[in-house]
Amino acid sequence: MRLYLSSYRLGASAFRLRKLLNGGRRAAVIQNALDFIPAEARRAYETNIYDPKKELADWGIEAEELDLRDYFGQPHALETALAGFDLVWAVGGNAFLLRRAMRQSGFDRIIGELLREDAIVYGGFSAGAVVATPSLRGIDIMDDPRQLAPDYDEAILWDGLGLVDFSIVPHYRSAHDEAEAAEKTVNFLEEAGTPFQPLRDGEVIIVEGRNVTLLPVLPEAMRRSA
């Protein structure tokens, strides 16, 4: 199993993602965590501020969007679509909405099988990283679990994908508007006795088989030369 879980965007260790891909170049970008935002506003943000496909392209990874809504109730079609990719990259937004999309499309079952076969890399940041954990308990301090969009089921899913055995708290003590909520989430998890890993923006967790590594922020020169 190969995972690349970041607090914010690609983080400060994108060179490790490129190595994790073992020469693979094709990525499916999942942006369903943002489905509560009107399409026009999303397009403007992508054009003027941040485009995950461009960020991946800067590291030699050819990316295209894969909208899980197109596969709601069609897991076999999604399985066929995913077979053409080396990486799945799930962006931030609302973790509960993303988790619903993964359940309604069958992605949660399919990705587990692909990872066990070592046929793909799962990566994501913020919400995309959070859903890899065993549970979303505590993340409701950061994200509204009742947030919905058209065609989404109302039921709240508290279980994550279980790809790692600890919770992840992104944006911890970072210059991010969710930093205060992240601090409260850390306090909640500590009091609950839940294993967790806080991530500052720039930090990344890499999983290769049974090896789990927290990558700190490195200077730019070291990242590009590594």
C-alpha positions in Angstrom: 0.0 0.0 0.0 1.3 3.4 -1.0 -0.2 6.6 0.5 0.7 10.3 0.4 -1.3 12.3 2.9 -0.8 16.0 3.1 -2.1 18.9 5.2 -2.3 21.4 2.4 -2.0 20.9 -1.3 1.1 18.8 -2.3 2.9 19.9 0.8 6.7 20.4 0.9 7.7 16.9 -0.2 6.2 16.5 -3.7 9.4 14.9 -4.8 8.5 12.0 -2.6 5.2 11.6 -4.3 6.9 11.4 -7.6 9.2 8.6 -6.3 6.2 6.9 -4.7 4.6 6.6 -8.2 7.5 4.4 -9.4 7.4 6.1 -12.9 3.6 6.4 -13.0 2.4 9.6 -14.5 -1.4 9.6 -14.7 -3.6 11.0 -11.9 -7.3 11.2 -11.2 -8.2 14.3 -9.2 -11.2 13.9 -7.0 -12.7 17.3 -6.0 -16.1 16.1 -4.5 -15.2 17.6 -1.1 -16.0 20.9 -2.8 -19.4 20.0 -4.2 -21.2 22.3 -1.8 -19.6 25.3 -3.6 -21.5 26.6 -6.7 -19.8 25.5 -9.9 -19.1 29.0 -11.2 -17.3 29.9 -8.0 -15.2 26.8 -8.2 -14.2 27.5 -11.7 -13.2 31.0 -10.8 -11.1 29.8 -7.9 -9.4 27.2 -10.1 -8.6 29.7 -12.8 -7.4 32.5 -10.6 -6.1 30.9 -7.4 -5.4 27.2 -7.3 -5.7 24.4 -9.8 -4.7 21.0 -8.4 -4.2 19.6 -11.9 -1.6 22.3 -12.7 0.2 21.7 -9.4 0.5 18.0 -10.3 1.6 18.9 -13.8 4.4 21.0 -12.4 5.8 17.7 -11.0 5.4 15.8 -14.3 2.1 14.2 -13.3 -0.7 14.2 -16.0 -3.9 14.9 -14.1 -7.6 14.9 -15.0 -10.7 15.3 -12.9 -12.7 12.2 -11.9 -16.1 13.3 -10.6 -17.4 10.6 -8.3 -21.0 11.9 -8.8 -20.8 10.4 -12.3 -20.5 7.0 -10.7 -23.1 7.1 -8.0 -24.6 3.6 -8.0 -22.2 2.5 -10.7 -19.2 0.9 -9.0 -18.3 -1.3 -11.9 -17.9 1.7 -14.2 -15.8 3.4 -11.6 -13.6 0.4 -11.2 -13.0 0.4 -15.0 -12.2 4.2 -14.9 -9.7 3.9 -12.1 -7.8 1.1 -13.8 -6.2 3.7 -16.1 -4.6 5.8 -13.3 -1.4 5.6 -11.2 -2.6 8.0 -8.6 -5.8 9.2 -7.0 -5.5 12.7 -5.6 -8.4 13.9 -3.4 -8.4 17.6 -2.6 -9.6 19.4 0.5 -13.0 20.7 1.4 -15.7 19.0 3.5 -14.5 15.6 4.6 -18.0 14.3 5.3 -19.2 15.2 1.8 -16.2 13.5 0.3 -16.8 10.4 2.4 -20.4 10.3 1.2 -19.2 10.5 -2.5 -16.8 7.7 -1.8 -19.6 5.5 -0.4 -22.2 6.3 -3.0 -19.9 5.6 -5.9 -18.3 2.4 -4.4 -14.9 4.1 -4.3 -14.3 3.2 -0.7 -14.4 -0.6 -1.6 -12.6 -0.3 -4.9 -9.7 1.8 -3.5 -9.1 -0.7 -0.8 -8.7 -3.5 -3.3 -6.4 -1.5 -5.6 -4.2 -0.6 -2.7 -3.9 -4.1 -1.4 -2.9 -5.1 -5.0 -0.4 -2.2 -5.0 -2.0 -1.1 -8.3 -2.4 2.6 -7.4 -1.3 5.3 -5.0 -3.9 7.1 -2.9 -3.1 10.7 -2.0 -4.9 13.7 -0.8 -4.8 16.8 1.3 -6.9 18.1 4.2 -10.3 16.4 3.7 -8.6 14.0 1.2 -6.2 12.9 3.9 -8.7 12.9 6.7 -11.0 10.3 5.0 -8.1 7.8 5.0 -8.4 7.4 8.7 -10.5 5.0 10.8 -13.0 7.6 12.0 -14.2 11.1 11.3 -15.0 11.7 15.0 -13.6 15.0 16.0 -13.4 16.3 12.4 -16.9 17.6 12.9 -15.2 20.4 14.9 -13.6 21.5 11.6 -16.2 20.4 9.0 -20.0 20.5 9.1 -21.1 16.8 8.9 -24.5 17.9 7.7 -23.1 19.7 4.6 -24.9 18.4 1.5 -25.0 18.9 -2.3 -27.5 17.7 -4.9 -27.7 13.9 -5.2 -26.0 13.2 -1.9 -27.4 11.0 0.8 -28.3 12.8 4.1 -26.9 10.1 6.4 -23.7 11.1 8.1 -20.8 8.6 7.7 -18.5 8.6 10.7 -16.2 5.8 9.5 -13.3 6.6 7.3 -11.5 4.4 4.8 -9.3 2.8 7.5 -6.1 3.1 5.4 -4.2 4.2 8.4 -4.8 3.3 12.1 -4.8 6.9 13.5 -6.8 10.1 13.0 -5.2 13.0 11.1 -5.7 16.7 11.9 -4.7 19.0 9.1 -3.7 22.7 9.3 -2.4 22.3 12.9 -0.7 25.5 14.1 -0.5 26.8 10.6 -1.3 30.1 8.8 -4.7 28.7 7.8 -8.2 29.8 8.7 -9.0 26.3 10.2 -6.0 26.4 12.5 -8.1 27.3 15.6 -10.5 24.5 14.8 -7.6 22.1 14.3 -6.4 23.0 17.8 -9.8 22.1 19.3 -9.8 18.9 17.3 -6.5 17.9 18.8 -7.8 18.6 22.3 -10.9 16.5 21.6 -8.8 13.5 20.3 -6.4 13.8 23.2 -9.3 13.7 25.8 -10.9 10.8 23.9 -7.7 8.8 23.9 -7.8 8.5 20.2 -4.5 7.9 18.4 -3.9 10.8 16.0 -1.3 12.7 14.0 -1.5 16.5 13.7 -0.1 17.9 10.5 1.2 21.4 9.9 0.7 22.8 6.4 3.7 21.6 4.4 4.0 18.3 6.4 3.2 15.0 4.7 2.6 11.4 5.9 3.9 8.7 3.6 2.9 5.1 3.9 4.8 2.4 2.0 3.6 -1.1 3.0 3.8 -1.1 6.8 6.2 1.8 7.0 4.6 5.2 8.1 6.8 8.3 7.8 6.1 11.9 8.8 7.9 14.2 6.5 8.7 17.7 7.9 9.0 20.8 5.8 12.3 21.0 3.9 13.9 24.0 2.3 13.0 24.5 -1.3 16.5 23.8 -2.6 16.6 20.4 -0.8 13.1 19.5 -2.1 14.0 20.2 -5.8 17.4 18.4 -5.6 16.2 15.3 -3.7 
